[in-house]
Amino acid sequence: MAVGEALAGLDPAQLEAVEHGDAPLVVAAGAGTGKTRVLTARVARLLEAGVVPERILLLTFTRRAASAMLSRAAAMCGDAQAAQRIAGGTFHAVAHRIVAEHAQHLGLADVTVIDPDDVIDLLDLLRAEHGLDGTDARLPTTRTIADIGSRAINTATRVRSVIEEQFPWALEHADAVAALLRHYRDRKRDRGLLDLDDLLIAWRALVADPDVGARLRARWDWVLVDEYQDVNQLQVDIVRGLRPDGRGLTVVGDDAQAIYAFRGASAGHLLELVEAFADATLVRLERNFRSTQPILDLANQIRPGELRLRLVADRPQPGARPTLVTCRNADDEARTVADRILTAHVDGTPLRSQAVLMRTGSHSAQLEVELKVRGIPFHKFGGIGYLETAHVRDLLASFRVVLNPADEVSWYRLLTRHRAIGKTSARELARILADGGR
């Protein structure tokens, strides 16, 4: 498909966003209004206009989104190699590349990144030293402690304040949790480890550095950011640091879809960007290609946010009005959903034409049982990713201790796989191995 053909299928608002010049651009895109198509077409339009792919940076919140947009843009402009040449990926993936490139400037001998499960393992290694083990009192789980630490960093808030506001039941352990998180920070530094929050902090520090920051700003002429309503202040600082005058900056988002406020994200960043630059343009995408008007009428009535988007259905069919059904509990909800599936099937709607949406994969447990009991066939999409499976994580831990023998977290993971080694012994052995046998 040529770029011209792709542009011909856009509505006026979409086309305005795609054809926009290099002044700051904020695209307020309601649900189902084709924001991915717009962002993809904008990248393709830049390539067609002669922009060198390496001069474009595309930041997204999922690897899949980045890969899909880049490959489609490359196909539109007829250059299959362009997708590989554009700097694109999640904030953390791009941060990893930048931090690895400037590791020495940051005082790092090497860059070993630990994922959220590794964070849990490292905190597990340390929590006993802070009196956060045992069964005599209700203690925050290690995952909760990791969550508290991450929220404190992303919101620039003290650990005690995070606990007071969001985990009040753990307030009596606030000092111990804060001490543990300081110990965790120091242990990461000693072992040459970085977690995902550290990557963003390091990237922001590099952008703020006079020399490195100038080189990073000179690297990209165009910075495009997807799902801008979900960025936190760390990410805003990075984006604004890369394009301080707003030239070549495009952000896309919907303030009604902001769901990460607890991690410091704010939909207000969209409007703040419009107000920050006198020459910024706000384009509203309000034609919805996904739903019928009765559904959109409900969405328009209850949607939050300050952008005041009014979604209008593109499809002519009127459709049925949404129905709110209140259930007593999760089991009642599962039975009600199963009843409605069977009723719709009897009325002529094939099972393959019906779908049940969940916020997370774990929420489907009761419904899966109900469907199996009733003999209703189904296919579940989602769940644990390949790289998150235990055997793959074990293999990666093996690779990491070879590359970085001081990686105490990976040693701990490998040792706890052994049936004859308990957590206490694994904790001590991991420390000894990470210290080189001392």
N, C-alpha and C positions, 0 to 999 in steps of 0.2 A: 504494500500500500504506500503510495506517495504521500508526502506531507500535504500537498494540495487537496487530495482526496479526503484525508483525515480532517482537515480544517473545514471542508464543505459540510461535514456532518455535525458541526458544532452550533449551538444556539448563540444568539448575539452576546450574552454575558460571557459564555465560555470563550468565544472568539476574541472578545476584548482582552481577557486575561492572557490568552496565548500570544496575541500580537503586541502586547504591552512592551514598551521600551525598557531602558535600564534604570528608570526611577524606581524607588521602593514600591513594591506591590504586595497588598494584603488581599487574599482571596477568601472571602467568607463563604464557605461551601456547606450548605445544609446536607443532611443525610440523603444519599442516593442521587445527588445532583451532578455526578460525573467528575469529581475533583481529581481522581486518579487519571482520568482521560485528559483533563486539562493540563495537569502537571507533566504528563507524558508528552502531550502535543507541544507544550512550551519548550521542553528540552529538545524535541525533534526540530522545532522551528529555529532554535538557536543554532543547531548543527547545520541545518540547511542554509542559514544566513552566513555560514563560514566560521562560526566560533570553534576554536580548537577544542576537542573533547576534554583534554586535560585541564582546560580552564574552567570547567564546570564542576561544582560540588553539589551533590544531592544527598540530603540527610532525611532519613525516615526512622520509623520506630520498629520496623521488622525487616529482617533480611529479605523475606519473600517479596515485600512491597518494593524494595529497592531493585531487586533483580528483575521483577516483572516490568517496572517502569522503564528501566534502562534498555532491556531487550526490545520492548515495544517501540521505544523512541528510535533505536538503531534500525529497526525494521522499517519504520516510517520514512526515514531519510535515506534508506538504501545502503547503509554502511554497517554491515554486521559486526565489524570490529570496534565500532564506536562505543558500544556498551562496556567493553573491557577497558577502554581508555578513560572514561569518565570516572571521577572520584565519587563513588556512591556507596551508601551503606547506612547502618544505624549509627547513632551518635557514638555508641561504645565501640563499634567496629572501626570507625574512622579514627576515633581517639586512640585506639590501640596502635594503629599504624603510625600516627603522629608521635605518640609517646615513645614507641620503639625506635623511631628515626632519631629522636632527640634524647635518648636515654642518658647519655653522658652529661648533657646539659642539665638534666634533672638530678644528677648524682647517682644514677642507677647503673650498676654493672651489667644487668640484664633485666628483661621485662618478663616476669612470670605472672600471668593473670589467673586469679582464682574466681570461680563462678559462685553463685549463691549457695550451692550445696557445700562447696569447699569452705566458705565462710562459716557455715554451721559447724563443720568439723574443727576448724581452728578455734572457734569459741568454745567448743566442747573440750578442747585440750586445756583451756585456761580457766574455765568457770569454777572448778573446784578450789583453786587458789584464792577465790574471792568469796568463799562461803555460799556459793550458789548451787550446791548439790545437796542431796539427801531428800528425805520424804517427811521431815518433821513439820514443814510449813509449805504453803502454796508458793511455788517459785515460778517465775516466768520461764517458758521453754527457751531453748537456745534459738529457735527460729524467731520467737518474739523479741529476744534481745537483739538479734541481727536486724530485725525490722525497726526497732527503736533507734539503733545506731544510724541506719540508712536515712530514716526520716529526719533525724537531727541534722545530718549533713545536708540533705537536699532542701531543707527549710531554713538552714542557718539558725537553728534553735538549740538551746541547751538541752542536754539529755533529760535533766529533771523536768523541764517544761514540757517536753514531749510526753513523758510518763504522766505528769499531772493532767494533761489535756486529753490524752488518748488511751492511756493504760493506768487509770487511777488505782485499780486494785493492786498494782505492783509498786505503789509509791513507797512503801516501807523498805523496799530493796533498791531505791533509786541510787543511793550512794555506791552500793556494791556494783550495780549495773554500769554506772558511769566509770568506775575504776576498772571494771572488766573491759569496757570498750577502749579505754586509754591503753590498757595492757595489750589488747588486740592490735591497736594501731602501731604500738611500738614493736610488737612481734613481727608484724608484716614488714616493717622497715628493716628489722634485723635479718629477715629471711629473704629479702628482695622480692616480696609479693605485693601485688596490687589487686584490689577488688574493683568492681565496676564503678563504684563511686570515685575511687582514686583516679581512674582513667579520666573522668571528666574534670576533676580538680586539677590534675596535671596538665590537661589540654588547656584549661582556662589560664593556668599559670604561664604556659608557653605563649599563648596569645597576648598576654599582658606584658611579656618580656619585650623590651625595646627592639632587640636585634632579631630574635626568633619570630616575634609577632609580626614584624615588618615583612619577613620572608614568607610567612604564612599568608598574610594579606595579599602579597604579590603573586601568590601561587594560583589563586582563583579569582576570576572576574565575575563569576555568576555563582550565587549560593541560593539553592532552593530547599525549603524545609517543609516537609509534610507533617500533618497533625500538630500544628503549632500550638493548639490549645492545651497540649499535654506537656509542653516544655516547662522545666523548672528554672529557677533563677540562674543556676549554674549553666544551663544550656543557653539561656538568653544571653548571658555574658559572653559565651563563646561566639554565638551568631553575631551579636553586635560588635564584638571585637574583630571579627573577620571582615565585616562590612560596616565600619563606623559611620560612613556617610550615607549608607543605604543603597549605594549604586550597585545594581545587579542583584539585589536581594528580593526574593519572592518567598512568601510564607503562605501556607494554606491551612485552614482550620475551621472548626465550628464550635463556638462557645457552648452550645447545648450538649456537646459530646465530651466535655471535660470530665474525666473520672479520676484523676490522680492528684486532687488537691491535697490529700494527706501526705503526698511526697513533694509538696512544694509547687506543683503545677498550678497554673492559673490561666483561665481563658481570657483574663484581662490583658494578657500580653499581646493579644491580637490588636485591641484598640490602642494600647500603649504605643505600639509600633506606628500606627496611623498618626497618632498625635506627636510622636517623636520627630517625624520628618515632614517638613512643610510641603514637600512635593510628592508625598506618598499618595497612592491611589488605592481605594477600597472597591473591589468588585464583588458583587453579591451573586451567588449561584443559587437560584430558588426554584428552578424547574426540576422536579423529581422524576426520575426515570424508573423508579423501583416500586412505588406503592400506588394505591388508588386514592382518590380524593377524600373519601370518608376517613381513611386512616390518617391522612395528612391534616385533615381538619382537627382531629384529636391532638396530633403532634404539635400543630401550631398553637393550640389552646394551652398546652401544658409546658411547652418547651421553655427552659430557663435561658438566661443570657441577656446581653445588652445589644446584640447585633440586630434583633428584631427581624429575623428572616421569616418570610411567609411562603411556605412550600406549596407549589402548585403541581398537580399531577400532569405528566406528559401523555399518559395513556387515556383514551376516551372512555373506557369502561367505568361505570360508576362504582361497582364493587359493593361488598357488604360492610355495614358499620362494625367497628370493633366492639367486642363484648368484654366487660370486666367480670370475672368469676372469682369469688372469694371462697377459699377452702380452709378447712379447720386446721390441717397440718400437712406435712409432706406426703404421708400415705394417702390422705384424701385427695390431694392434688394429683398424685400418680393415677389413682383410679378415675378421676374426672377426665384427665387427659386421654387415658385409654378408652374411656366411654365415647368421647368425642371423635376419636380416630375411627372407631368401629362404626359410629353413626354416619360419619362422612363417607366411609367406605360403602356402607349399605346404600347411601344416597347417590352413589356413582362416582365418587372421587377415588381413584386408585391409591393404594398405599404409597406407591413411589412418588405420588404428587403431593404428599403431606410431609410436613417437617415440624420438628419441635426444637426450639432454640433454647440453649442454656447459657448462663453467664460464664460458667466454667464446666469442664468435663466432669468434675466430681459431683456436680448437682444432679446428674442423671441416674444415680444409683437406684433409687426407689422406682423410677419409671422403667428402668431396664428390667427389674424383677417383675413388675406388673405386666409388662409386655410379654416376657417369657412365659409367665404363668398362664396368660391367655392365648398363647400360641401366635402372637402377632409378630411377624418377621420385621426386623429393623436393621439398619446399618448405622453405626456410630462413627462420626467423624471427629478427629481430635484425639487427645490423650497425651501420653508421654512421648516426647520426641526421641529419635534414635540416639542422639548424643547424650540424652538424659538417662538412658538405661544403665543399670548397674554394671554390666560387664564391659560396656564401652568406657564408662567412667573409670573403672579399674585399669583398663588398658592405658588410658590417658594419664592416669597417676603414675604408671610404670614409666612412660615416656618422660614425664616431668622430673622424676627423681634422677633420671640419667642426665637430663639437661641442666638441672639445678639440684644438686645433692642436698642443699640446705632447705629444700621445700618440705617443711615439717608436716604440712597438711597432707601431702601425697603419701609420705611415709606412714602417717597415721591411718589413712584409708587402706593402704595395702596390708598393714599389720592387722587391722581389725577384720580382714577377710579370713585370717587364719583361725581355725576353730579353737585352737589351744591357747590363743592369746586374748585376754579380756581387755576392756577399754583402759583400765588403770595401767596395766603393763604396756599396752600399745602406746599410751600417752608418754610414758617414761622412755621407752625404746625409740619412739619417733624423735624425741628431743636429743637423745644421744646420737642417733644416726645423722640428724640434721646438723649437729655440732661436729661432725667428722669423727665420731667414735669416742669423743672425750667425755 
